[in-house]
Amino acid sequence: MPPAERALRCVRQQLELAVPLRNARQQWCSRSTLIVEIADQNGLGSGEAAPLPGYSRDTLDEAERALLAIPRVALQRALQLSHPAQLLQTAESLIAPELPSARFALETALLDRLGRQRRRPVWSLLRELLPLGTEPGPVPLCVLLSGGEPAAVLGEAARHYALGVRCFKLKIGPDRLQPEQARLLARLRAELGGQVQLRLDANQSLLRSELAGTFELLSGFQPEFVEEPLAEARAAELAQLPCGWALDESLQRLDASQLEILASAPGCRALVLKPTCLGLSRCISLAAQASAQNKAAVVSHSFEGPLGWRACAALAIALGPGAAAGLWPPAREDSITDLVAGGWLQPSPRPGLGADA
């Protein structure tokens, strides 16, 4: 690479979502993301920063500024490292924790480059950092249902069920389980039976004053767990709920002591890990904590583009078969077909992220 050329390059891209992304409070029809490339004479690596507006801690502008501000000499030192742990530690030192999407992009680009050099997939590099006893293998997928007209949602679920999907997620709220949501859940249970897992996500939108009653209704549908029922939830108010719950967006803000209290609570079933919102190294730490407390570590995504999605998938595969990964649907299905077969995420032998192999 000529001396005048930057070792790090950022390129913005705009993605239109085939199906709008909704939660209890917002809707997104498109995604703006930042493709990050790092390179020298020994190789190229790519990552993606894609903070989700209104959800992530950081913004795309902040991520871009932080990445472009990395001193060239520091990046050149990073490119001399050859162990995944060293690369993630370096990324932590170069990007502030309040900018997780930028850190995730840098971590991913460094690992992608190392994987290409070693002719190894990123998921196999990540496994070196995880104290796991399971062998890598296909990971079941959880499908986020669109939440549109009931007939369309039921058809969507039936199509994925026929492909082998056995885990489905629905958004609920705001305030309480809405009547149309209850009717849809009842029909899903009636048509798909007890052979499927149902995950529900309230995005911190339920009313405290009605929480016990809402959970009593939800328990009738036998959900695997309810993600983020309350804003700033306390373990004591969740302790007596009749079905389990999971932590997701609150993982971005909880300090270590708050996290320990909530994650160790008997009703907590899972930690939902979104690498764009947390960073890879933080996800690895949280996965270890979940394992130590006998909770599920569920890898999910934030509708990044293909590079970000592949990095999330690499983490899910590294963790091994177990909890269904919340990675469907991706922002673009056409670019990740080598990693999905039926209702399963498949380990790929392609080096790095495998995006251009």
Residue frames relative to the residue before (quaternion, step in Angstrom):
aa qw qx qy qz dx dy dz
M 1.0000 0.0000 0.0000 0.0000 0.00 0.00 0.00
P 0.4943 -0.6614 0.4683 0.3145 3.62 -0.81 0.92
P 0.6079 -0.6056 0.3660 0.3603 3.62 -0.98 0.80
A 0.6832 0.5094 -0.3032 0.4265 3.60 0.98 -0.73
E 0.6093 0.5788 -0.3551 0.4095 3.59 1.19 -0.43
R 0.4882 -0.6737 0.4693 0.2959 3.56 -0.97 0.88
A 0.4530 -0.6762 0.5108 0.2767 3.57 -1.12 0.70
L 0.7579 0.2597 -0.1606 0.5765 3.60 1.24 -0.37
R 0.0451 -0.7970 0.6020 -0.0213 3.54 -0.93 0.98
C 0.1523 -0.7789 0.6040 0.0731 3.58 -1.07 0.81
V 0.0172 -0.7838 0.6205 -0.0197 3.57 -0.96 0.93
R 0.3194 -0.7551 0.5407 0.1884 3.59 -0.74 1.02
Q 0.0174 -0.7764 0.6292 0.0301 3.51 -1.22 0.61
Q 0.2756 -0.7409 0.5928 0.1542 3.54 -1.24 0.56
L 0.1088 -0.7915 0.6005 0.0325 3.56 -0.87 1.01
E 0.2445 -0.7270 0.6210 0.1613 3.55 -1.00 0.85
L 0.3560 -0.7505 0.5188 0.2022 3.57 -0.74 1.06
A 0.4901 -0.6698 0.4738 0.2945 3.56 -0.89 0.96
V 0.7598 0.1138 -0.0648 0.6368 3.56 1.12 -0.75
P 0.4800 -0.6803 0.4557 0.3149 3.63 -0.68 0.97
L 0.3630 -0.7044 0.5711 0.2141 3.55 -1.13 0.74
R 0.0181 -0.8086 0.5869 -0.0362 3.57 -0.74 1.08
N 0.0191 -0.7288 0.6762 0.1061 3.49 -1.34 0.38
A 0.7826 -0.3513 0.2061 0.4708 3.59 -1.23 -0.20
R 0.7922 0.3313 -0.1492 0.4904 3.59 1.16 -0.55
Q 0.8231 0.2099 -0.0552 0.5248 3.60 1.03 -0.71
Q 0.1619 -0.7468 0.6308 0.1350 3.50 -1.40 0.17
W 0.1100 -0.7726 0.6235 0.0468 3.55 -1.09 0.83
C 0.1798 -0.7939 0.5749 0.0833 3.57 -0.86 0.99
S 0.7782 0.1405 -0.0843 0.6063 3.58 1.26 -0.30
R 0.2314 -0.7555 0.5986 0.1317 3.54 -1.33 0.33
S 0.2037 -0.7339 0.6356 0.1263 3.54 -1.03 0.88
T 0.0282 0.8146 -0.5769 0.0530 3.59 -0.72 1.01
L 0.3521 -0.7226 0.5661 0.1827 3.51 -1.35 0.35
I 0.2269 -0.7540 0.6041 0.1227 3.57 -0.66 1.14
V 0.1286 -0.7984 0.5879 0.0213 3.56 -0.77 1.10
E 0.0421 -0.7909 0.6105 -0.0043 3.57 -0.81 1.05
I 0.0580 -0.7606 0.6453 0.0418 3.55 -1.04 0.84
A 0.0713 0.8202 -0.5571 0.1083 3.55 -0.88 0.89
D 0.0440 0.7256 -0.6857 -0.0356 3.47 -1.38 0.39
Q 0.7662 -0.3710 0.2347 0.4693 3.57 -1.22 -0.19
N 0.6909 0.4917 -0.2762 0.4523 3.60 1.24 -0.34
G 0.8199 -0.2155 0.1209 0.5165 3.60 1.15 -0.02
L 0.3693 -0.7027 0.5800 0.1830 3.49 -1.45 0.25
G 0.0033 -0.7755 0.6310 0.0189 3.55 -1.17 0.67
S 0.1708 -0.8057 0.5636 0.0633 3.57 -1.04 0.77
G 0.0038 -0.7698 0.6383 -0.0030 3.52 -1.22 0.67
E 0.2805 -0.7592 0.5655 0.1583 3.55 -1.30 0.00
A 0.1698 -0.7401 0.6438 0.0948 3.53 -1.02 0.93
A 0.1062 0.8130 -0.5584 0.1261 3.57 -0.67 1.09
P 0.0220 -0.8138 0.5807 -0.0025 3.63 0.50 1.10
L 0.3594 -0.7380 0.5370 0.1945 3.54 -1.01 0.88
P 0.4246 -0.7362 0.4571 0.2623 3.64 -0.42 1.19
G 0.8093 0.2380 -0.2024 0.4974 3.54 -0.92 0.96
Y 0.7295 0.3699 -0.2149 0.5337 3.57 1.29 -0.12
S 0.7276 0.4197 -0.2322 0.4904 3.57 0.84 -1.02
R 0.5830 -0.5873 0.4394 0.3494 3.55 -1.27 0.43
D 0.7824 0.3013 -0.1433 0.5258 3.58 1.02 -0.79
T 0.3913 -0.6907 0.5548 0.2489 3.53 -1.37 0.10
L 0.6620 -0.5100 0.3664 0.4091 3.54 -1.28 0.29
D 0.6312 0.5288 -0.3366 0.4567 3.59 0.99 -0.77
E 0.6594 0.5040 -0.3108 0.4632 3.58 0.93 -0.87
A 0.6455 0.5217 -0.3222 0.4554 3.57 0.97 -0.84
E 0.6685 0.5023 -0.3073 0.4543 3.57 0.90 -0.90
R 0.6504 0.5136 -0.3251 0.4555 3.59 0.91 -0.86
A 0.6680 0.5099 -0.3089 0.4454 3.58 0.92 -0.89
L 0.6700 0.4994 -0.3017 0.4590 3.58 0.94 -0.83
L 0.6998 0.4611 -0.2780 0.4695 3.58 0.90 -0.88
A 0.6443 0.5300 -0.3204 0.4487 3.59 1.23 -0.38
I 0.4525 0.6798 -0.4710 0.3336 3.62 1.22 -0.10
P 0.4538 -0.6927 0.4766 0.2952 3.63 -0.70 0.98
R 0.5615 -0.6314 0.4211 0.3296 3.54 -0.94 0.91
V 0.6585 0.5141 -0.3252 0.4430 3.59 0.93 -0.83
A 0.6376 0.5208 -0.3313 0.4609 3.60 1.04 -0.72
L 0.6561 0.4974 -0.3125 0.4738 3.56 0.99 -0.79
Q 0.6341 0.5266 -0.3327 0.4582 3.59 0.98 -0.76
R 0.6226 0.5167 -0.3431 0.4771 3.59 1.06 -0.69
A 0.6395 0.5354 -0.3259 0.4452 3.56 0.98 -0.85
L 0.6702 0.5129 -0.2998 0.4449 3.56 1.01 -0.78
Q 0.6164 0.5285 -0.3548 0.4635 3.58 1.26 -0.11
L 0.5735 0.6135 -0.3761 0.3915 3.60 1.23 -0.29
S 0.2094 -0.8228 0.5248 0.0618 3.55 -1.08 0.73
H 0.6709 0.4416 -0.3185 0.5034 3.60 1.22 0.24
P 0.5667 -0.6333 0.3985 0.3448 3.63 -0.87 0.88
A 0.6431 0.5268 -0.3372 0.4418 3.60 0.94 -0.82
Q 0.6447 0.5182 -0.3215 0.4609 3.59 0.98 -0.80
L 0.6468 0.5254 -0.3215 0.4498 3.57 0.99 -0.82
L 0.6834 0.4732 -0.2985 0.4690 3.59 0.90 -0.87
Q 0.6272 0.5241 -0.3382 0.4665 3.59 1.03 -0.70
T 0.6444 0.5147 -0.3195 0.4667 3.57 1.02 -0.77
A 0.6379 0.5177 -0.3258 0.4678 3.58 0.97 -0.84
E 0.6249 0.5352 -0.3322 0.4612 3.59 1.03 -0.76
S 0.6905 0.4851 -0.2825 0.4562 3.57 0.99 -0.81
L 0.7171 0.4659 -0.2491 0.4546 3.59 1.13 -0.59
I 0.7701 0.2604 -0.1378 0.5659 3.60 1.16 -0.53
A 0.4736 -0.6957 0.4671 0.2710 3.58 -0.79 1.04
P 0.5905 -0.6125 0.3924 0.3495 3.62 -1.06 0.68
E 0.6464 0.5223 -0.3384 0.4414 3.60 1.11 -0.49
L 0.6761 0.4040 -0.2911 0.5430 3.60 1.31 0.16
P 0.0068 -0.8722 0.4888 0.0129 3.60 0.73 1.04
S 0.6350 0.5302 -0.3667 0.4256 3.63 0.96 -0.63
A 0.6331 0.5073 -0.3302 0.4826 3.59 1.08 -0.68
R 0.6435 0.5120 -0.3228 0.4685 3.57 0.97 -0.82
F 0.6396 0.5279 -0.3178 0.4596 3.59 0.97 -0.89
A 0.6531 0.5131 -0.3179 0.4573 3.59 0.94 -0.84
L 0.6746 0.4809 -0.2967 0.4750 3.59 0.94 -0.87
E 0.6256 0.5318 -0.3326 0.4638 3.60 0.95 -0.86
T 0.6813 0.5000 -0.2853 0.4521 3.55 0.88 -1.00
A 0.6670 0.5046 -0.3135 0.4498 3.58 0.87 -0.91
L 0.6543 0.5074 -0.3154 0.4637 3.60 0.97 -0.83
L 0.6824 0.4730 -0.2901 0.4759 3.59 0.95 -0.85
D 0.6134 0.5445 -0.3470 0.4548 3.58 1.05 -0.73
R 0.6591 0.5035 -0.3037 0.4689 3.57 0.95 -0.88
L 0.6638 0.4926 -0.3107 0.4692 3.59 0.92 -0.87
G 0.6481 0.5243 -0.3181 0.4516 3.58 0.98 -0.80
R 0.6443 0.5029 -0.3235 0.4768 3.57 1.01 -0.75
Q 0.6477 0.5222 -0.3248 0.4498 3.57 0.98 -0.80
R 0.7547 0.3914 -0.1982 0.4879 3.56 0.94 -0.93
R 0.3623 -0.7327 0.4791 0.3198 3.56 1.34 -0.23
R 0.5278 0.5941 -0.4193 0.4389 3.54 0.99 0.94
P 0.4858 -0.6511 0.4842 0.3250 3.61 -1.04 0.64
V 0.6232 -0.5599 0.3910 0.3812 3.56 -1.16 0.60
W 0.6241 0.5538 -0.3692 0.4092 3.61 0.94 -0.75
S 0.6579 0.4974 -0.3297 0.4595 3.60 1.01 -0.65
L 0.6039 0.5321 -0.3535 0.4767 3.61 1.15 -0.55
L 0.6643 0.5104 -0.3056 0.4526 3.57 0.96 -0.86
R 0.6058 0.5724 -0.3639 0.4159 3.58 1.06 -0.62
E 0.5701 0.5893 -0.3838 0.4247 3.60 1.16 -0.44
L 0.7052 0.4634 -0.2487 0.4754 3.58 1.20 -0.51
L 0.6910 0.4673 -0.2590 0.4868 3.58 1.27 -0.15
P 0.3417 -0.7464 0.5308 0.2106 3.61 -0.79 0.96
L 0.2026 0.8212 -0.4968 0.1946 3.56 0.46 1.23
G 0.3051 -0.7496 0.5573 0.1854 3.53 -1.16 0.63
T 0.6152 0.5722 -0.3485 0.4156 3.59 1.21 -0.39
E 0.4568 -0.6551 0.5293 0.2864 3.52 -1.21 0.58
P 0.5473 -0.6048 0.4443 0.3704 3.60 -1.07 0.59
G 0.1546 0.7756 -0.5993 0.1239 3.54 -1.08 0.70
P 0.7349 -0.3873 0.2874 0.4768 3.58 -1.24 -0.05
V 0.2287 -0.7622 0.5968 0.1033 3.55 -1.07 0.86
P 0.4341 -0.6950 0.4914 0.2951 3.63 -0.77 0.90
L 0.3397 -0.7398 0.5514 0.1823 3.53 -1.18 0.67
C 0.2432 -0.7087 0.6391 0.1737 3.52 -1.23 0.62
V 0.2529 -0.7799 0.5605 0.1167 3.56 -0.84 1.03
L 0.3043 -0.7155 0.6025 0.1801 3.55 -0.90 0.98
L 0.2797 -0.7689 0.5547 0.1509 3.56 -0.56 1.17
S 0.5960 -0.6631 0.3386 0.3008 3.52 -0.98 0.94
G 0.3689 -0.7544 0.4826 0.2486 3.60 1.08 -0.49
G 0.4236 0.7019 -0.4696 0.3277 3.60 1.16 0.51
E 0.8060 -0.1623 0.1623 0.5456 3.55 -1.02 -0.82
P 0.5964 -0.6198 0.3634 0.3580 3.62 -0.88 0.89
A 0.6547 0.5156 -0.3313 0.4424 3.59 0.90 -0.83
A 0.6587 0.5009 -0.3059 0.4708 3.58 1.01 -0.82
V 0.6553 0.5078 -0.3139 0.4628 3.59 0.97 -0.84
L 0.6478 0.5075 -0.3185 0.4705 3.59 0.97 -0.80
G 0.6398 0.5106 -0.3220 0.4756 3.58 1.04 -0.75
E 0.6216 0.5398 -0.3216 0.4678 3.55 1.06 -0.81
A 0.6698 0.4897 -0.2942 0.4744 3.59 0.91 -0.92
A 0.6559 0.5196 -0.3184 0.4455 3.59 0.93 -0.86
R 0.6429 0.5205 -0.3291 0.4555 3.60 0.99 -0.79
H 0.6919 0.4563 -0.2853 0.4813 3.58 0.90 -0.85
Y 0.5943 0.5552 -0.3645 0.4535 3.58 1.08 -0.64
A 0.6517 0.5207 -0.3099 0.4563 3.58 0.99 -0.84
L 0.6653 0.4900 -0.2931 0.4811 3.60 1.20 -0.52
G 0.6547 -0.5312 0.3130 0.4372 3.57 1.25 -0.19
V 0.4646 0.6664 -0.4607 0.3574 3.61 1.24 0.07
R 0.0613 -0.8088 0.5849 0.0044 3.55 -0.96 0.94
C 0.6999 0.3752 -0.2709 0.5441 3.57 1.22 0.37
F 0.0103 -0.8077 0.5872 -0.0522 3.57 -0.77 1.08
K 0.1903 -0.7790 0.5919 0.0812 3.54 -1.12 0.75
L 0.0678 -0.7819 0.6195 0.0170 3.53 -1.08 0.85
K 0.4045 -0.6713 0.5661 0.2557 3.54 -1.15 0.70
I 0.0751 -0.7866 0.6114 0.0416 3.59 -1.05 0.78
G 0.6342 0.5055 -0.4122 0.4153 3.54 -1.31 0.34
P 0.5579 0.0401 -0.7589 -0.3335 1.49 -2.48 -0.49
D 0.7683 0.3913 -0.3104 0.4004 3.52 -1.41 0.28
R 0.7815 -0.1611 0.1831 0.5743 3.57 0.75 -1.07
L 0.6246 -0.4680 0.4193 0.4636 3.57 -1.28 -0.05
Q 0.3131 -0.7761 0.5196 0.1722 3.55 -0.51 1.21
P 0.6445 -0.5632 0.3398 0.3897 3.64 -1.05 0.68
E 0.6771 0.4789 -0.3142 0.4620 3.60 0.92 -0.82
Q 0.6132 0.5316 -0.3459 0.4710 3.58 1.14 -0.56
A 0.6377 0.5167 -0.3218 0.4719 3.58 1.02 -0.78
R 0.6522 0.5066 -0.3210 0.4636 3.59 0.95 -0.82
L 0.6546 0.5103 -0.3155 0.4599 3.57 0.97 -0.83
L 0.6467 0.5107 -0.3204 0.4673 3.61 0.95 -0.82
A 0.6405 0.5242 -0.3264 0.4566 3.57 0.99 -0.81
R 0.6777 0.4768 -0.2987 0.4735 3.59 0.94 -0.81
L 0.6179 0.5334 -0.3526 0.4576 3.59 1.02 -0.69
R 0.6673 0.4803 -0.3043 0.4811 3.58 0.90 -0.85
A 0.6582 0.5156 -0.3191 0.4462 3.60 0.95 -0.81
E 0.7557 0.4082 -0.2211 0.4620 3.60 0.91 -0.89
L 0.7632 0.3358 -0.1919 0.5176 3.60 1.06 -0.69
G 0.3856 -0.7733 0.4422 0.2404 3.56 1.27 -0.20
G 0.7184 -0.4581 0.3332 0.4038 3.51 -1.32 -0.33
Q 0.5018 0.6700 -0.4188 0.3519 3.59 1.26 0.13
V 0.7011 0.4145 -0.2697 0.5137 3.58 1.24 -0.15
Q 0.3825 -0.6730 0.5811 0.2512 3.52 -1.29 0.49
L 0.1560 -0.7634 0.6199 0.0931 3.54 -1.06 0.79
R 0.1037 -0.7606 0.6394 0.0443 3.53 -0.94 0.98
L 0.1538 -0.7845 0.5970 0.0661 3.55 -0.98 0.86
D 0.1193 -0.7999 0.5874 0.0289 3.56 -1.07 0.75
A 0.1662 -0.8168 0.5488 0.0625 3.56 -0.58 1.18
N 0.2827 -0.7913 0.5011 0.2071 3.61 1.24 -0.19
Q 0.6648 -0.5538 0.2810 0.4152 3.56 0.95 1.03
S 0.4967 0.7192 -0.3751 0.3087 3.60 1.19 0.41
L 0.5407 0.6462 -0.4138 0.3449 3.64 1.19 -0.14
L 0.5019 -0.6507 0.4889 0.2927 3.55 -1.19 0.63
R 0.4972 -0.6551 0.4837 0.2994 3.57 -0.90 0.92
S 0.6668 0.5395 -0.3043 0.4144 3.56 0.91 -0.91
E 0.7613 0.3250 -0.1838 0.5301 3.60 1.19 -0.47
L 0.3474 0.7980 -0.4586 0.1794 3.58 1.29 0.02
A 0.6663 0.5056 -0.3222 0.4433 3.60 0.82 -0.92
G 0.6773 0.4901 -0.2937 0.4635 3.59 0.90 -0.88
T 0.6359 0.5264 -0.3283 0.4591 3.57 1.01 -0.83
F 0.6893 0.4720 -0.2886 0.4678 3.59 0.89 -0.88
E 0.5831 0.5588 -0.3788 0.4518 3.59 1.12 -0.54
L 0.6486 0.4935 -0.3075 0.4911 3.58 1.03 -0.80
L 0.6733 0.5125 -0.3031 0.4384 3.57 0.88 -0.94
S 0.6224 0.5718 -0.3539 0.4005 3.58 0.98 -0.77
G 0.5881 0.5929 -0.3620 0.4142 3.59 1.17 -0.52
F 0.6932 0.4447 -0.2718 0.4978 3.58 1.21 -0.43
Q 0.3737 -0.7820 0.4360 0.2423 3.58 1.35 0.15
P 0.1116 0.8111 -0.5669 0.0912 3.62 0.65 1.01
E 0.5662 -0.5661 0.4736 0.3668 3.54 -1.22 0.56
F 0.7292 -0.2568 0.1590 0.6141 3.55 1.10 -0.83
V 0.3428 -0.6821 0.6009 0.2369 3.54 -1.39 0.23
E 0.3051 -0.7684 0.5352 0.1734 3.57 -0.58 1.13
E 0.8907 -0.0483 0.0344 0.4507 3.50 -1.18 0.86
P 0.0070 -0.8397 0.5430 -0.0005 3.61 0.44 1.10
L 0.8237 0.1664 -0.0385 0.5407 3.59 0.99 -0.85
A 0.4692 -0.5972 0.5553 0.3388 3.51 -1.30 0.37
E 0.8488 0.0155 -0.0482 0.5263 3.57 -0.99 0.94
A 0.0848 0.8370 -0.5311 0.1008 3.54 0.86 1.03
R 0.2319 -0.7412 0.6155 0.1345 3.54 -1.23 0.66
A 0.6004 -0.6071 0.3783 0.3576 3.55 -1.00 0.85
A 0.6404 0.5569 -0.3403 0.4049 3.60 0.93 -0.82
E 0.7150 0.4452 -0.2755 0.4633 3.61 0.93 -0.78
L 0.6677 0.4635 -0.3027 0.4977 3.59 1.27 -0.18
A 0.4984 0.7299 -0.3904 0.2577 3.55 1.25 -0.47
Q 0.7843 0.3571 -0.1794 0.4745 3.60 0.91 -0.86
L 0.3942 0.7328 -0.4815 0.2753 3.60 1.21 0.21
P 0.4989 -0.7196 0.4034 0.2655 3.60 -0.93 0.87
C 0.7688 0.1743 -0.1905 0.5850 3.63 1.20 0.09
G 0.6374 -0.6021 0.3502 0.3295 3.53 -1.21 0.58
W 0.2307 -0.7555 0.6022 0.1160 3.52 -1.33 0.36
A 0.2438 -0.7680 0.5798 0.1209 3.56 -1.31 0.31
L 0.3957 -0.6937 0.5565 0.2293 3.53 -1.28 0.55
D 0.0069 -0.7896 0.6131 -0.0254 3.55 -0.97 0.90
E 0.8384 0.1841 -0.1231 0.4981 3.62 -0.16 -1.21
S 0.5935 0.5720 -0.3839 0.4161 3.60 1.11 -0.49
L 0.5244 0.6250 -0.4182 0.3994 3.63 1.20 -0.30
Q 0.5916 0.5828 -0.3651 0.4207 3.60 1.19 -0.43
R 0.8131 0.3092 -0.1104 0.4806 3.59 1.10 -0.65
L 0.5481 0.6276 -0.4074 0.3737 3.62 1.14 -0.39
D 0.3487 -0.6946 0.5723 0.2614 3.57 -1.02 0.70
A 0.7458 -0.4423 0.2533 0.4289 3.58 -1.27 0.27
S 0.6875 0.4797 -0.3004 0.4550 3.61 0.88 -0.84
Q 0.6389 0.5119 -0.3281 0.4713 3.60 1.01 -0.77
L 0.6512 0.5199 -0.3114 0.4569 3.55 0.96 -0.88
E 0.6408 0.5321 -0.3292 0.4449 3.59 0.93 -0.87
I 0.6590 0.5144 -0.3108 0.4523 3.59 0.93 -0.89
L 0.7211 0.4394 -0.2576 0.4697 3.58 0.82 -0.98
A 0.6988 0.4892 -0.2911 0.4332 3.59 0.83 -0.96
S 0.6938 0.4643 -0.2812 0.4734 3.59 1.12 -0.57
A 0.4686 0.6821 -0.4444 0.3430 3.60 1.26 -0.15
P 0.5786 -0.6244 0.3916 0.3494 3.62 -0.94 0.82
G 0.6888 0.5030 -0.2966 0.4297 3.60 0.99 -0.73
C 0.5608 0.5902 -0.4013 0.4197 3.60 1.20 -0.31
R 0.1841 -0.8198 0.5378 0.0700 3.56 -0.64 1.11
A 0.8331 0.0167 0.0583 0.5498 3.60 1.02 -0.69
L 0.2561 -0.6732 0.6612 0.2098 3.48 -1.43 0.35
V 0.2304 -0.7799 0.5718 0.1083 3.57 -0.70 1.11
L 0.1723 -0.8352 0.5216 0.0276 3.54 -0.46 1.28
K 0.0294 -0.7719 0.6348 -0.0204 3.56 -0.61 1.20
P 0.3396 -0.7915 0.4630 0.2095 3.64 -0.16 1.21
T 0.6083 0.5539 -0.3664 0.4347 3.62 1.01 -0.64
C 0.7383 0.4168 -0.2162 0.4843 3.57 1.04 -0.80
L 0.7677 0.3505 -0.1711 0.5084 3.59 1.24 -0.35
G 0.4106 -0.6551 0.5109 0.3758 3.58 1.05 -0.80
L 0.5936 -0.6070 0.3971 0.3486 3.57 -1.10 0.69
S 0.6721 0.5028 -0.3219 0.4380 3.59 0.81 -0.93
R 0.6380 0.5124 -0.3240 0.4748 3.59 1.02 -0.75
C 0.6317 0.5261 -0.3315 0.4629 3.60 1.00 -0.76
I 0.6423 0.5191 -0.3239 0.4615 3.58 0.97 -0.82
S 0.6469 0.5127 -0.3079 0.4732 3.58 1.00 -0.83
L 0.6758 0.4845 -0.2898 0.4740 3.58 0.94 -0.88
A 0.6159 0.5368 -0.3507 0.4578 3.60 1.05 -0.68
A 0.6391 0.5112 -0.3212 0.4764 3.59 1.03 -0.78
Q 0.6448 0.5122 -0.3201 0.4684 3.58 1.01 -0.80
A 0.6378 0.5249 -0.3259 0.4599 3.58 0.96 -0.85
S 0.6569 0.5133 -0.3098 0.4572 3.58 0.91 -0.90
A 0.6629 0.5163 -0.3048 0.4485 3.58 0.94 -0.89
Q 0.7489 0.3670 -0.2019 0.5135 3.59 1.12 -0.65
N 0.4777 -0.7096 0.4054 0.3223 3.56 1.31 0.35
K 0.4451 0.6326 -0.4913 0.4004 3.54 0.98 0.96
A 0.5264 -0.6095 0.4806 0.3470 3.56 -1.24 0.38
A 0.2235 -0.7115 0.6455 0.1650 3.55 -1.22 0.63
V 0.0847 -0.8213 0.5639 -0.0182 3.56 -0.34 1.30
V 0.2294 -0.7748 0.5742 0.1319 3.59 -0.53 1.13
S 0.0057 -0.7902 0.6117 -0.0372 3.54 -0.89 0.99
H 0.3366 -0.7384 0.5489 0.2003 3.58 -1.27 -0.02
S 0.3866 -0.7130 0.5411 0.2223 3.55 -1.33 0.11
F 0.5675 -0.6068 0.3604 0.4241 3.56 1.16 0.67
E 0.1499 0.7658 -0.5931 0.1981 3.52 0.78 1.11
G 0.6065 -0.5015 0.4452 0.4273 3.53 -1.34 -0.08
P 0.7892 -0.3596 0.2128 0.4501 3.59 -1.28 -0.03
L 0.6529 0.5140 -0.3424 0.4385 3.63 0.91 -0.77
G 0.6748 0.4839 -0.2953 0.4726 3.57 0.87 -0.91
W 0.6342 0.5288 -0.3274 0.4593 3.57 1.00 -0.82
R 0.6525 0.5141 -0.3180 0.4569 3.59 0.93 -0.86
A 0.6465 0.5069 -0.3281 0.4662 3.58 1.00 -0.73
C 0.6255 0.5093 -0.3341 0.4876 3.60 1.03 -0.71
A 0.6518 0.5124 -0.3120 0.4640 3.57 0.97 -0.84
A 0.6141 0.5504 -0.3461 0.4474 3.58 1.03 -0.75
L 0.6474 0.5020 -0.3215 0.4749 3.59 0.98 -0.80
A 0.6469 0.5203 -0.3262 0.4520 3.61 0.92 -0.86
I 0.6718 0.4822 -0.2995 0.4759 3.58 0.93 -0.86
A 0.6239 0.5461 -0.3373 0.4459 3.59 1.02 -0.78
L 0.6594 0.5044 -0.3049 0.4667 3.58 1.03 -0.78
G 0.4513 -0.7287 0.4151 0.3049 3.57 1.21 -0.42
P 0.7011 -0.4451 0.3354 0.4448 3.57 -1.30 0.21
G 0.3388 0.7056 -0.5570 0.2776 3.53 -1.04 0.82
A 0.8309 -0.0252 0.0532 0.5532 3.55 -0.70 -1.08
A 0.5267 -0.6324 0.4659 0.3251 3.56 -1.01 0.81
A 0.3886 -0.7247 0.5268 0.2152 3.57 -0.95 0.93
G 0.3516 -0.7521 0.5218 0.1960 3.57 -0.85 0.96
L 0.3125 0.7928 -0.4530 0.2620 3.54 0.68 1.15
W 0.6822 0.4384 -0.3089 0.4971 3.60 1.19 0.26
P 0.5637 -0.2350 -0.7915 0.0218 1.55 -1.81 1.73
P 0.4640 -0.6289 0.5326 0.3247 3.57 -1.23 0.44
A 0.6586 -0.4923 0.3737 0.4294 3.56 -1.27 0.17
R 0.7892 0.0600 -0.0172 0.6110 3.58 1.10 -0.77
E 0.3107 -0.7866 0.5081 0.1625 3.56 -0.47 1.21
D 0.6328 0.6041 -0.3420 0.3431 3.58 0.99 -0.78
S 0.7354 0.4531 -0.2381 0.4440 3.58 1.11 -0.57
I 0.7330 0.3912 -0.2390 0.5025 3.62 1.21 0.00
T 0.3147 0.7962 -0.4778 0.1970 3.60 1.21 0.31
D 0.5968 0.5737 -0.3745 0.4176 3.62 1.14 -0.43
L 0.7104 0.4598 -0.2541 0.4683 3.60 1.21 -0.39
V 0.7372 0.3708 -0.2098 0.5244 3.61 1.22 -0.20
A 0.0408 0.7616 -0.6454 0.0407 3.53 -0.98 0.95
G 0.8142 -0.0343 -0.0229 0.5791 3.55 -0.47 1.20
G 0.7719 -0.3090 0.2489 0.4968 3.53 -0.76 -1.05
W 0.6301 0.5532 -0.3042 0.4522 3.56 1.23 0.46
L 0.3716 -0.6731 0.6005 0.2196 3.48 -1.27 0.69
Q 0.1986 -0.8238 0.5271 0.0637 3.57 -0.68 1.13
P 0.4540 -0.6514 0.5236 0.3088 3.61 -0.98 0.79
S 0.1874 -0.7872 0.5800 0.0940 3.57 -0.82 0.98
P 0.4089 -0.7164 0.5040 0.2562 3.61 -1.01 0.72
R 0.4344 0.7217 -0.4578 0.2842 3.60 1.23 -0.11
P 0.4960 -0.6762 0.4431 0.3168 3.62 -0.89 0.77
G 0.8007 0.2244 -0.1998 0.5182 3.55 -1.19 0.62
L 0.7720 -0.2634 0.2422 0.5254 3.56 -0.94 -0.91
G 0.4179 -0.7369 0.4494 0.2837 3.58 1.24 -0.25
A 0.3851 0.7787 -0.4427 0.2224 3.56 1.24 0.18
D 0.8097 0.1835 -0.0885 0.5503 3.59 1.04 -0.67
A 0.3475 0.7504 -0.5008 0.2555 3.57 1.15 0.52
